[in-house]
Amino acid sequence: MAVSISRRYKSPKWVKDLQKKLPKLATSAIALLIFLLIWQILCFSPDAPLPSPTKVVNETWELIINPFFNNGGTDVGLFWQIFASLQRVAVGFTLAAIVGIAAGILIGSSALIYDAIDPIFQILRTVPPLAWLPISLAAFRNNEPSAIFVIFITAIWPIIINTAVGVQQVPQDYKNVSRVLKLSKVEYFFNILFPATVPYVFTGLRIGIGLSWLAIVAAEMLIGGVGIGFFIWDAWNSSMISEIILALIYVGIVGFLLDRLMAYIAKLVVPEENK
């Protein structure tokens, strides 16, 4: 009886997934420990230019255990610093996604428009994010919209380009079927063009969200106010190297989570056969 019960029992899917990921997680954990050990050895000396991991934890312990304090102004915990940056990213990236997808579909649908505009895009997309900041400050004369514009202009290029390429890659057979069925432009868009383009769109969105996070951290170092970028710059001016290292760790973790979130959404939206 016990044998038959054990045979009928099946582990939950999440348990199986965890078992598959355990070797990879163990390898990553070992690599992280080795990295921290090397860092500790290299920076153990009091004369080392950078603090060791243990020193970073000791000097930033209050920031680690209390990320939610708010004393007004820029004297707030790391949660609020990151939250302020994420708010700017959310606005700028959303605008970039809306405009970029619409423009990409329009440009990709016309070979003439694509050939005319592509050289301009290829030039503008290579401009570093911070190079746009003086232009945005001159145009908006306010720090907040200037930072959002930097995010927008940085994230929009991969979205436009990938969407346009996706439109151009729609199989000719799909187009022929739409003609045979005499689909209207609206029906062609929703039933053929957009579904076939979605994988390319999410590739652009995934690249764009990473660039958005990079751009806002850099922009906030110059515009000031609450934000993780300004926190890093302020810590540098105060010679708080341990705080800078802690902030960089948080920046990396948030960037990783944003990328994973976009990948998860893409997995839900993009049909399996189109991946």
C-alpha positions in Angstrom: 0.0 0.0 0.0 2.8 2.4 0.9 4.5 1.6 -2.3 1.5 2.4 -4.4 0.9 5.7 -2.6 4.5 6.8 -3.1 4.2 5.9 -6.8 1.1 8.0 -7.2 2.5 11.0 -5.4 3.9 13.7 -7.7 6.0 16.6 -6.5 4.5 20.1 -7.2 5.8 21.9 -10.3 7.5 24.5 -8.2 9.5 21.8 -6.3 10.6 20.3 -9.6 11.6 23.7 -10.9 13.6 24.4 -7.7 15.3 21.1 -8.0 16.4 21.9 -11.5 17.7 25.3 -10.5 19.6 24.1 -7.3 22.8 23.2 -9.1 22.9 26.6 -10.8 22.1 28.5 -7.6 24.8 26.5 -5.7 27.4 27.4 -8.4 26.4 31.1 -8.3 26.6 31.1 -4.5 30.0 29.6 -4.5 31.2 32.1 -7.1 29.8 34.9 -5.0 31.6 33.7 -1.9 34.9 33.4 -3.7 34.5 37.0 -5.0 33.7 38.3 -1.5 36.7 36.4 -0.1 39.1 37.8 -2.7 37.7 41.3 -2.1 38.1 40.9 1.6 41.7 39.8 1.2 42.6 42.6 -1.2 41.0 45.3 1.0 41.8 43.9 4.4 44.6 46.4 5.0 43.7 49.7 6.7 45.6 51.5 3.9 43.5 49.9 1.2 41.8 52.5 -1.1 38.5 50.7 -0.9 36.7 49.2 2.1 36.4 45.4 2.6 33.0 43.7 2.5 32.9 43.5 6.3 33.8 47.2 6.6 31.0 48.1 4.1 28.5 46.2 6.2 29.7 47.8 9.5 29.6 51.3 8.1 26.3 51.0 6.4 24.4 48.8 8.8 21.9 51.5 9.7 21.1 52.1 6.1 20.7 48.4 5.6 18.4 47.7 8.5 16.4 50.9 8.2 15.8 51.7 4.5 12.4 53.4 5.2 13.4 56.4 7.4 12.3 59.8 6.1 13.7 62.9 7.8 12.5 65.3 5.0 14.3 66.7 2.0 17.0 64.4 0.7 17.6 62.8 4.1 15.6 59.6 3.4 16.3 55.9 3.4 17.5 53.9 0.4 14.0 52.6 -0.2 12.7 56.1 -0.9 15.8 56.9 -3.0 15.2 53.9 -5.2 11.5 54.5 -5.3 11.9 58.1 -6.5 14.2 56.8 -9.3 11.8 54.1 -10.3 9.0 56.6 -10.5 11.0 58.6 -13.0 11.9 55.5 -14.9 8.2 54.4 -15.0 7.1 57.7 -16.6 9.9 58.0 -19.1 9.9 54.3 -20.1 6.1 54.2 -20.5 6.3 57.2 -22.8 9.2 55.7 -24.7 7.2 52.4 -25.1 4.1 54.1 -26.4 5.8 56.4 -28.8 8.5 53.9 -29.8 6.1 51.1 -30.6 3.8 53.4 -32.6 6.7 54.9 -34.5 8.3 51.5 -35.1 5.2 50.1 -36.7 4.8 53.2 -38.9 8.4 53.2 -40.0 8.6 49.4 -40.5 5.4 49.5 -42.6 7.0 51.7 -45.2 10.3 51.0 -46.9 10.6 54.6 -48.1 10.1 56.0 -44.6 12.5 53.4 -43.1 15.3 54.3 -45.6 14.8 58.0 -45.0 14.8 58.0 -41.2 17.1 55.0 -40.4 20.4 57.0 -40.8 19.0 59.7 -38.4 18.1 57.0 -35.8 21.5 55.3 -36.1 23.2 58.6 -35.3 20.9 59.7 -32.5 20.9 56.3 -30.7 24.7 56.5 -30.2 24.5 59.8 -28.2 25.3 59.1 -24.5 22.4 59.6 -22.1 24.1 62.4 -20.2 24.8 64.3 -23.4 21.0 64.9 -23.7 20.7 66.4 -20.2 21.9 70.0 -21.1 19.5 70.0 -24.0 16.6 68.9 -21.9 17.4 71.4 -19.1 17.5 74.2 -21.7 14.2 73.1 -23.1 12.2 72.3 -20.0 14.1 74.5 -17.4 13.2 72.1 -14.7 15.0 69.1 -13.3 12.2 66.6 -13.1 10.9 66.7 -16.7 14.6 66.9 -17.8 15.4 63.6 -16.1 12.3 62.0 -17.6 13.2 63.2 -21.0 16.7 61.7 -20.7 15.1 58.3 -19.9 12.7 58.7 -22.8 15.3 59.6 -25.4 17.6 56.8 -24.2 15.0 54.0 -24.1 13.1 54.9 -27.3 15.7 53.9 -29.9 15.9 50.1 -29.3 12.1 50.0 -29.1 11.7 51.8 -32.4 14.4 49.8 -34.2 13.3 46.4 -32.9 9.6 47.1 -33.6 10.4 48.3 -37.1 12.5 45.2 -37.8 9.6 43.0 -36.5 7.2 44.6 -38.9 9.6 44.1 -41.8 10.0 40.4 -40.8 6.3 39.6 -41.1 6.2 36.5 -43.4 5.0 37.2 -47.0 2.6 34.2 -46.6 0.8 36.1 -43.8 0.4 39.1 -46.0 -0.9 36.9 -48.9 -3.5 35.3 -46.6 -4.7 38.7 -45.5 -5.3 39.7 -49.1 -7.1 36.4 -49.8 -9.3 36.9 -46.8 -9.7 40.6 -47.7 -8.9 41.7 -44.2 -9.4 45.4 -43.4 -6.3 47.4 -42.2 -7.6 47.1 -38.6 -8.1 43.4 -38.9 -4.7 42.9 -40.5 -3.1 44.9 -37.7 -4.7 43.0 -34.8 -4.7 39.5 -36.3 -1.5 39.4 -38.3 0.9 42.4 -37.9 0.9 43.0 -34.2 1.0 39.3 -33.1 3.9 38.6 -35.5 5.8 41.7 -34.2 5.3 41.2 -30.5 8.5 39.1 -29.9 10.6 41.9 -31.5 8.7 44.6 -29.5 9.5 42.9 -26.2 13.2 42.5 -27.2 13.2 46.3 -27.6 11.3 46.8 -24.4 13.8 44.6 -22.5 16.8 46.5 -23.8 15.0 49.8 -23.2 14.2 49.2 -19.5 17.8 48.4 -18.8 19.0 51.6 -20.6 16.3 53.6 -18.7 17.7 52.5 -15.3 21.3 53.3 -16.4 20.2 56.7 -17.7 18.3 57.8 -14.6 21.1 56.9 -12.2 23.5 59.0 -14.3 21.1 61.9 -14.7 20.3 62.1 -11.0 23.9 62.6 -10.2 23.6 66.0 -11.9 20.0 67.1 -11.3 20.0 66.5 -7.6 17.0 65.8 -5.4 15.9 62.5 -4.0 17.1 59.5 -6.1 19.7 56.8 -6.0 21.9 58.6 -8.5 22.0 61.7 -6.3 22.6 59.5 -3.2 25.7 58.1 -4.8 27.0 61.5 -5.8 26.3 63.0 -2.4 28.1 60.0 -0.7 31.1 60.6 -2.9 31.2 64.3 -1.9 31.0 63.2 1.7 33.8 60.5 1.1 31.3 57.8 2.1 32.8 55.0 -0.1 30.9 52.2 1.8 27.6 54.0 1.1 28.5 54.2 -2.6 29.2 50.5 -2.7 26.0 49.6 -1.0 24.0 51.8 -3.4 25.7 50.2 -6.4 24.7 46.8 -5.1 21.1 48.0 -4.8 21.3 49.5 -8.3 22.5 46.2 -9.7 19.8 44.2 -7.9 17.0 46.6 -9.1 18.3 46.5 -12.6 18.4 42.7 -12.6 14.8 42.6 -11.2 13.5 45.0 -13.9 15.1 42.8 -16.6 13.6 39.7 -15.0 10.2 41.4 -14.8 10.2 42.3 -18.4 11.3 38.8 -19.4 8.5 37.4 -17.3 5.9 39.6 -19.0 7.2 38.7 -22.4 6.9 35.0 -21.5 3.3 35.5 -20.6 2.5 37.6 -23.7 4.6 36.1 -26.5 3.2 32.8 -27.8 5.6 29.8 -27.3 5.9 29.2 -31.1 7.1 32.8 -31.7 9.9 32.6 -29.2 
